[in-house]
Amino acid sequence: MVGKKNFLIYTASLLMAAFLLVSCPSNEQYGYDADYFIGMQKLSEGNVKEAKQKFNNCVKKGTYYCAKESAIQLTKLGNLQENNAAAEFLYQNFPDPDSLLILAQQYFVSNELRKLIEVTDTIDFATADDALIKLRLNTLLELKLEEKFQEEAYRWFTSRAISQEQYQYYRDIYSPLQPEELSPKAEAIEFRITLYKRDYLLGYEKAAIMFSYFEEGTLEPLAMLASDIGKSYLYGSEQIIKDAVFLRQKAEAFKDTQAAFYFWFYSARLYDGGNLYNSQASTCYENAIAATEEPSKKDNALWYLIKTKLKISLDKTLDSIDEYAKIWSDPEYFDDIFDSLIPSLIVNGKWSAFKDLIDKLDGYISKETMAQLCYLYGRFIECGYVDLPEEERPAEAQKFYTKALDSGTSVYYKLLSAYRLKLSGTKLEQVICGGAQPKVLDETANPVDNLLCGYATFGYSDKIYNKWQELYKEGASSETGFYLADFLNKCAAEDDSFYVKALRISARAGNMAESTISLKNMQTIYPQNYSEFVNAYSKKFNIDQSVIYALIRSESFFDKEVVSSAGAVGLTQLMSPTAGEIAQKLRIKEYSLTDPETNIMFGTYYLSELIRRGDGSLLRAFFSYNAGFRKVTTWLNSSMMDFGKAGNLDMDLFLETIPVSETREYGRKLVSATIMYEYLYSDTDLSDYTAFAQTVENLLQ
């Protein structure tokens, strides 16, 4: 029987679907795809016969994704023989990992074990779904093919990072089958489980056994085994330099194997831990880079190599970045290198280094990092830190602010550059909302969009989020994402857990958008959820509503149940001791931080107190909310010394010198989100530069 809450949600979903029907970008194009959704409705009514007819019709005439979902439903609606045939049809016509898993499960249930083995014979143990591999291994046990079971279990446990599913399988199935005296392969699996459980001291002891098997040729020195040996030495060694030398020797001994990269890499990590062995660490990282062709491994070793250079000197770091940027694969992987480097450059007054980085690294670093470098260099020019004639500074700074506008997803530097450039009207709107031209929707039906929009149109709110997460990379349009987010926001009237799902979808859709995002769609990216409580307590504690919405969005993404790893709870992410102090001041005895009203009340009050203590500075209050008031005061005093200021330090420059990366990024998020909320919901027209500038200046004071 359907519970009352679920019934209300389902009813609300249907009402929302009816309301939104006309706005779905693919509604007129459903065609035979509609049979999938009608079939689902018939199934929920218990009318299996008509449901099967609809699913069969969609399989024959529908587009790919709806046809596939219909074929999946047909694997559940007959007897064993019919379900087997349906699963075989599914895999033949939609041959992907999901379909293979369904077919294998069906063969297992129907005891068609030989067929299961046959259909899974060619799977890749490094990439196949854990559930599929477990089915195959269990089938080998059922067929009493124990030798094959042992061999394939070894392949599974040594070809990838150990997962929770693998650990449970080892504990419940694999380990009880092993004799008291383990085989070398069983010992290797046990070694990997030891490292998975982070028992590094025991792993360090067992690593010697692994080396003996490698040297004897009993076991192949596989990458994952070598990686775990390296970790056991890194975290279990008490003689790090001696072990660094030892791993370096093993890297030479196994130079033509998968293990070489990891032995070089972890030898370098051990040298790094010795602090005085930076040159040895650098050599080992360089050898690790040379020992692999895998881009992700090269990037990982490069990242550590540059970090090592940063310990030696800023100049060596800059030289290494200049040398290696041209060979790294994923520019965004190195963003945090620059996040550490930039404060050091500022503290040391290396203003010209920013220009060198901009000139040399254009096209090799992420747009976000380039925007940061350009914005800051523009500021240094304006503030007179760069040796230029005063009359040339405005025009030169504008060149770098203009370049910073092309900032990828970095809203903060885009907005502040627009402010410095004094943009207004259409130009400012284009910066805030995306590209220059509105997107013209393709009239051709998109199979992914049809499936995703159909879940909303036909009232299946519970299926939308997971299916979007699964399929948005398969060609879904950003417009579909916004449509789904709008629909889920309306469903949240009955269940506010939909708020966070809607926001995650719309944020992703915003990053996918290739052109200007409409005002309505921007509002799904920056929603005003829990408006009743935000309005009430922002007025009570004299804070602009935009600030509180920005706080909630940045802290919790409007997830009222979220608990951080540090223990912060709810919408405004309050720690229990802080909440206790606030409750005392507000004279509230009983409270729950997962209650939206209470959490918003406490968070708004706390932020208002930080603003008051920080002489009215919003950005300083944001920093204090994240890191604590005393720390921020200390950082501010230190930063004023770095810039040679006795007071009145520009807060956007202070942000860049804060020694904690998390707090710097927190400030950027809060500033950006506050501006966006003001732009989207304020009565003042923020496309007017004067109003826009006032908003920015209020935040940066």
SVG drawing of the C-alpha trace seen along z (x, -y; Angstrom):
<svg xmlns="http://www.w3.org/2000/svg" viewBox="-5 -60 74 89">
<polyline fill="none" stroke="black" stroke-width="0.4" points="0.0,0.0 1.3,-3.5 2.1,-5.6 0.3,-8.9 3.4,-11.0 4.3,-9.1 0.8,-9.4 0.8,-13.2 4.2,-13.5 3.0,-11.4 -0.2,-13.4 1.7,-16.7 4.1,-15.4 1.2,-14.7 -0.3,-18.2 3.1,-19.8 3.5,-17.6 0.1,-18.8 1.1,-22.4 4.5,-22.1 3.4,-20.0 3.2,-22.9 6.7,-24.1 8.7,-20.9 11.0,-21.5 10.4,-18.0 6.7,-17.5 5.4,-17.6 8.2,-15.1 7.4,-12.3 5.6,-10.2 6.0,-6.5 8.3,-7.3 5.1,-8.2 4.3,-4.4 7.1,-3.9 5.6,-6.3 2.0,-5.1 3.3,-1.6 4.8,-2.6 1.5,-4.1 -0.4,-0.9 2.1,1.1 1.5,-1.1 -2.2,-0.4 -1.6,3.3 -2.5,3.7 0.5,5.8 -1.0,6.9 -1.5,3.4 1.8,2.3 3.6,5.0 1.8,3.9 3.0,0.3 6.6,1.4 6.7,3.6 5.4,0.8 8.0,-1.6 10.8,1.0 9.8,1.3 9.1,-2.3 10.5,-4.5 13.8,-6.3 16.9,-4.7 16.7,-5.6 12.9,-5.2 13.1,-1.9 15.9,-0.7 14.0,-1.5 10.9,0.3 13.1,3.3 14.4,3.3 10.8,3.3 10.0,6.3 12.7,8.4 10.6,8.2 7.1,9.0 7.0,12.7 7.9,16.1 11.6,17.2 11.6,18.3 10.0,15.0 12.3,12.9 15.4,14.7 14.3,14.0 13.6,10.4 17.0,10.0 18.7,11.6 16.8,9.2 17.9,6.3 21.5,7.1 21.5,7.8 19.8,4.5 21.3,2.3 24.7,3.9 26.1,1.9 27.3,2.8 23.8,2.2 22.2,4.6 24.9,7.2 24.4,7.1 20.6,7.6 21.2,10.6 23.7,12.1 21.4,11.7 18.6,13.3 20.7,16.3 21.7,16.7 18.1,16.6 17.0,19.1 20.0,21.4 21.4,20.9 24.9,20.9 26.8,22.0 25.2,19.2 26.2,16.7 29.8,17.8 29.7,17.7 28.2,14.2 30.7,12.8 33.9,14.5 35.3,11.4 34.7,8.8 37.6,6.6 38.2,7.2 39.7,3.7 36.6,1.9 33.6,4.2 30.8,3.6 31.6,5.2 28.2,6.7 28.8,8.4 32.1,9.9 30.6,11.2 27.9,12.9 30.5,14.6 32.6,15.7 29.6,17.1 28.7,19.0 32.1,20.5 31.7,21.7 28.3,23.1 29.8,25.0 32.7,26.2 35.3,24.6 37.4,23.7 40.8,23.2 39.2,20.8 37.5,19.1 40.8,18.5 42.5,17.2 39.7,14.8 39.3,13.6 43.0,12.7 42.5,10.8 39.7,8.9 41.5,8.0 44.7,6.9 43.4,5.0 41.8,2.0 41.5,0.0 39.8,2.1 36.1,1.2 33.8,1.7 32.0,4.4 35.3,6.2 36.1,6.0 32.8,7.5 33.2,10.3 36.7,11.0 35.3,11.2 32.2,13.2 33.0,15.4 36.7,15.5 38.5,15.7 36.5,18.6 37.3,20.7 41.1,20.4 43.2,23.1 45.3,22.2 48.4,22.0 47.7,19.4 48.9,19.5 51.1,16.6 48.1,15.2 45.8,15.5 48.6,13.8 48.7,11.0 44.9,10.5 45.2,10.5 48.0,7.9 45.7,5.6 42.9,6.0 45.4,5.1 46.2,1.8 42.5,1.2 41.9,1.4 44.8,-1.1 46.8,1.3 50.1,-0.1 52.4,1.4 51.2,4.9 51.3,4.0 54.9,2.9 55.7,6.3 53.9,8.2 55.5,6.0 58.7,8.0 56.8,11.2 55.5,9.5 59.0,8.5 60.2,12.1 57.4,13.4 58.3,10.7 62.0,11.7 61.2,15.4 58.9,14.8 56.0,16.4 53.9,13.2 54.0,10.6 54.8,7.1 51.4,5.7 50.7,2.0 48.1,2.2 50.4,4.5 53.3,2.1 51.1,-0.9 50.1,0.8 53.7,1.7 54.5,-2.0 51.8,-3.1 52.9,-0.6 56.4,-2.0 55.1,-5.6 52.8,-5.3 54.3,-2.3 58.0,-3.0 60.0,-4.3 63.2,-4.7 62.0,-6.7 65.3,-7.6 66.6,-4.0 63.4,-2.8 63.4,-5.6 66.8,-4.2 65.5,-0.7 62.4,-1.5 64.7,-3.4 66.8,-0.3 63.6,1.8 62.5,-0.8 65.8,-0.1 65.4,3.7 61.9,3.7 62.4,0.9 60.6,2.6 57.5,3.6 54.2,1.9 55.8,1.6 58.5,-0.8 56.4,-4.0 55.1,-3.3 58.5,-2.4 60.0,-5.6 56.9,-7.6 56.9,-6.3 60.6,-6.6 60.1,-10.3 57.4,-10.6 59.6,-9.1 62.5,-11.5 59.9,-14.3 59.1,-13.3 62.8,-13.7 62.6,-17.4 66.3,-17.7 66.3,-15.5 64.4,-17.6 66.9,-17.0 66.6,-13.2 62.8,-13.5 62.8,-15.6 65.0,-13.0 62.7,-10.2 59.6,-12.1 61.2,-12.7 62.0,-9.1 58.5,-8.2 57.2,-10.5 59.6,-8.8 58.4,-5.3 54.8,-5.7 52.7,-6.6 49.5,-7.0 48.5,-10.7 46.9,-10.6 50.0,-9.0 52.3,-11.6 50.1,-14.4 50.1,-13.0 53.9,-12.7 54.2,-16.2 52.0,-17.6 54.2,-16.3 57.3,-17.4 56.1,-21.0 55.1,-20.8 58.6,-19.7 60.0,-22.7 57.7,-25.0 59.5,-23.8 62.8,-24.8 62.1,-28.3 59.6,-30.3 62.0,-30.8 62.5,-27.0 58.7,-26.5 58.2,-29.1 60.9,-27.5 59.4,-24.0 55.9,-25.2 57.3,-26.8 59.0,-23.6 56.3,-21.1 53.1,-22.9 53.5,-22.0 53.5,-18.2 50.7,-17.9 47.4,-16.5 44.7,-17.9 45.2,-21.7 42.5,-21.7 44.4,-19.0 47.1,-21.7 44.7,-24.5 45.5,-23.9 49.3,-24.3 48.5,-27.9 46.2,-28.3 49.2,-27.6 51.6,-29.6 49.7,-32.8 49.6,-33.8 53.3,-33.1 54.0,-35.3 51.9,-38.1 53.6,-37.8 57.0,-38.0 56.0,-40.9 56.7,-39.1 54.3,-41.1 56.1,-40.7 55.8,-36.9 52.1,-37.2 52.8,-38.7 55.3,-36.0 52.9,-33.2 50.1,-34.8 52.4,-35.1 54.0,-31.7 51.0,-29.5 48.2,-30.8 46.5,-27.6 48.3,-25.3 46.4,-26.2 42.7,-26.2 40.5,-29.2 39.8,-29.6 43.4,-30.0 44.1,-32.3 41.2,-34.5 42.6,-34.7 46.1,-35.6 44.7,-38.2 42.4,-39.8 45.1,-40.1 47.7,-41.4 45.2,-44.1 44.7,-45.0 48.5,-45.2 48.8,-47.6 45.9,-49.7 47.4,-49.8 50.8,-50.8 52.7,-47.6 53.8,-47.2 56.4,-49.6 54.4,-51.5 53.8,-55.2 50.7,-56.3 48.9,-57.5 49.4,-54.0 47.9,-52.0 44.2,-52.2 44.4,-51.0 46.9,-48.3 44.8,-47.0 41.7,-46.9 43.5,-44.6 43.9,-42.0 40.4,-42.5 39.0,-41.9 41.0,-38.6 39.8,-37.6 36.2,-37.7 36.9,-34.5 37.0,-32.6 35.2,-29.3 33.0,-28.6 34.8,-31.0 32.0,-33.5 34.0,-35.4 36.7,-36.8 34.3,-37.3 32.0,-39.5 34.9,-41.5 36.5,-42.1 33.1,-43.3 33.0,-45.7 36.6,-47.0 35.7,-47.4 32.6,-49.4 30.4,-47.2 26.7,-47.8 23.5,-47.0 23.8,-44.1 27.5,-43.7 27.1,-43.1 24.1,-40.8 26.2,-38.7 29.0,-38.4 26.5,-37.3 24.3,-35.0 26.7,-33.5 27.3,-33.9 26.4,-36.6 23.5,-35.0 20.5,-33.1 20.5,-29.4 18.1,-28.4 16.6,-25.0 17.0,-22.2 13.7,-21.1 14.9,-17.5 13.8,-15.2 16.7,-14.3 16.3,-10.8 17.9,-11.6 15.8,-14.7 12.7,-12.8 13.3,-10.3 14.3,-12.9 11.6,-15.3 9.1,-12.5 9.7,-11.6 8.6,-15.1 5.7,-15.3 4.3,-12.0 4.9,-12.7 7.8,-10.4 9.6,-12.9 11.4,-10.1 13.2,-8.9 14.5,-12.2 17.6,-12.9 19.3,-9.5 18.5,-9.2 19.8,-12.8 23.1,-11.9 23.4,-8.8 22.6,-10.4 23.4,-14.1 26.7,-13.3 24.9,-11.4 23.7,-14.5 21.1,-16.0 20.6,-19.7 21.0,-22.3 17.4,-23.4 16.2,-19.9 18.3,-20.3 16.6,-23.6 13.2,-22.2 13.7,-19.3 15.0,-21.6 12.0,-23.8 9.7,-20.8 11.5,-19.4 11.4,-22.8 7.6,-22.8 7.5,-19.2 9.4,-20.4 6.2,-22.0 5.4,-18.4 8.9,-17.2 11.7,-19.7 14.4,-17.1 13.7,-17.9 15.3,-21.3 18.8,-20.0 18.3,-17.7 16.8,-20.5 19.8,-22.8 22.4,-20.1 20.7,-19.5 20.4,-23.2 24.0,-23.9 25.2,-21.2 22.9,-22.5 24.4,-26.0 27.9,-24.6 26.7,-22.8 25.1,-25.8 26.8,-27.1 24.9,-30.4 23.0,-33.0 21.0,-31.6 17.6,-33.1 16.6,-34.9 14.2,-32.1 16.8,-29.5 19.4,-31.5 16.8,-31.6 16.9,-27.8 20.7,-28.0 20.2,-30.5 16.9,-29.6 15.1,-31.4 14.2,-28.2 12.8,-28.6 11.9,-32.2 9.5,-32.5 12.3,-31.9 15.0,-33.8 12.7,-36.9 11.7,-36.8 15.1,-36.4 17.1,-38.6 14.7,-41.4 15.0,-40.6 18.8,-40.6 19.2,-43.3 21.0,-41.4 20.2,-41.6 18.2,-38.5 20.7,-38.0 23.5,-37.4 21.5,-34.7 20.5,-32.9 24.1,-33.0 25.2,-31.6 22.7,-28.7 23.5,-27.9 27.2,-27.9 27.1,-26.1 24.6,-23.3 23.2,-23.6 19.8,-23.9 20.2,-20.4 18.6,-20.6 19.9,-17.2 23.6,-17.5 26.3,-17.0 29.9,-17.9 32.9,-15.7 33.7,-18.2 30.2,-17.8 28.5,-21.1 24.8,-20.6 22.0,-21.7 21.3,-24.6 23.8,-27.1 26.2,-24.4 26.5,-25.2 28.7,-23.3 27.0,-22.1 29.1,-24.3 28.3,-27.4 24.6,-26.5 24.6,-26.1 26.0,-29.6 23.5,-31.0 20.6,-29.2 21.6,-30.7 21.8,-34.2 18.4,-33.8 17.0,-32.1 15.9,-29.0 16.1,-25.7 15.0,-23.0 16.0,-23.1 17.0,-20.9 19.6,-22.1 18.0,-20.0 14.8,-22.1 15.0,-24.7 13.5,-27.6 15.8,-27.0 18.9,-26.6 18.2,-29.7 17.5,-31.7 20.7,-30.6 22.9,-31.1 21.5,-34.5 22.0,-35.7 25.5,-34.3 26.5,-36.0 25.0,-39.3 27.2,-39.1 30.3,-38.5 29.4,-41.5 29.0,-43.7 32.3,-42.4 34.1,-43.1 33.1,-46.7 30.4,-46.1 32.6,-44.2 30.6,-41.5 33.6,-39.8 35.4,-39.7 32.3,-38.2 32.2,-35.5 35.8,-34.6 35.1,-34.5 32.0,-32.3 34.3,-29.7 37.5,-30.0 36.8,-31.9 36.9,-35.6 40.3,-35.5 42.1,-33.8 40.8,-36.2 41.9,-39.2 45.4,-37.7 45.5,-37.1 44.2,-40.6 47.0,-42.2 49.6,-40.1 48.2,-40.9 48.3,-44.6 52.0,-44.3 52.6,-42.3 51.0,-45.1 52.6,-47.8 49.3,-49.2 48.4,-50.6 44.7,-50.2 42.1,-50.2 43.4,-47.1 41.2,-46.2 39.4,-43.0 39.7,-41.4 43.5,-41.5 43.3,-40.3 41.3,-37.3 44.3,-36.2 46.7,-36.2 44.6,-34.2 46.7,-31.1 43.9,-28.6 42.7,-27.6 39.2,-26.6 38.6,-30.0 39.8,-31.8 37.4,-29.8 34.6,-30.2 34.9,-34.0 34.8,-33.8 31.6,-31.7 29.8,-34.0 30.7,-37.1 29.7,-35.6 26.4,-34.1 25.4,-37.3 25.9,-39.4 24.0,-36.8 21.0,-36.9 21.0,-40.7 21.1,-40.7 18.3,-38.1 15.9,-39.3 16.6,-42.8 14.2,-45.6 17.2,-47.6 18.3,-47.1 21.8,-45.6 22.4,-46.0 22.9,-49.6 26.6,-50.0 26.0,-52.3 23.7,-49.8 26.0,-46.9 29.1,-48.7 27.3,-49.6 26.5,-45.9 30.2,-44.8 31.6,-47.6 29.3,-46.8 30.7,-43.2 34.4,-44.3 34.4,-47.0"/>
</svg>
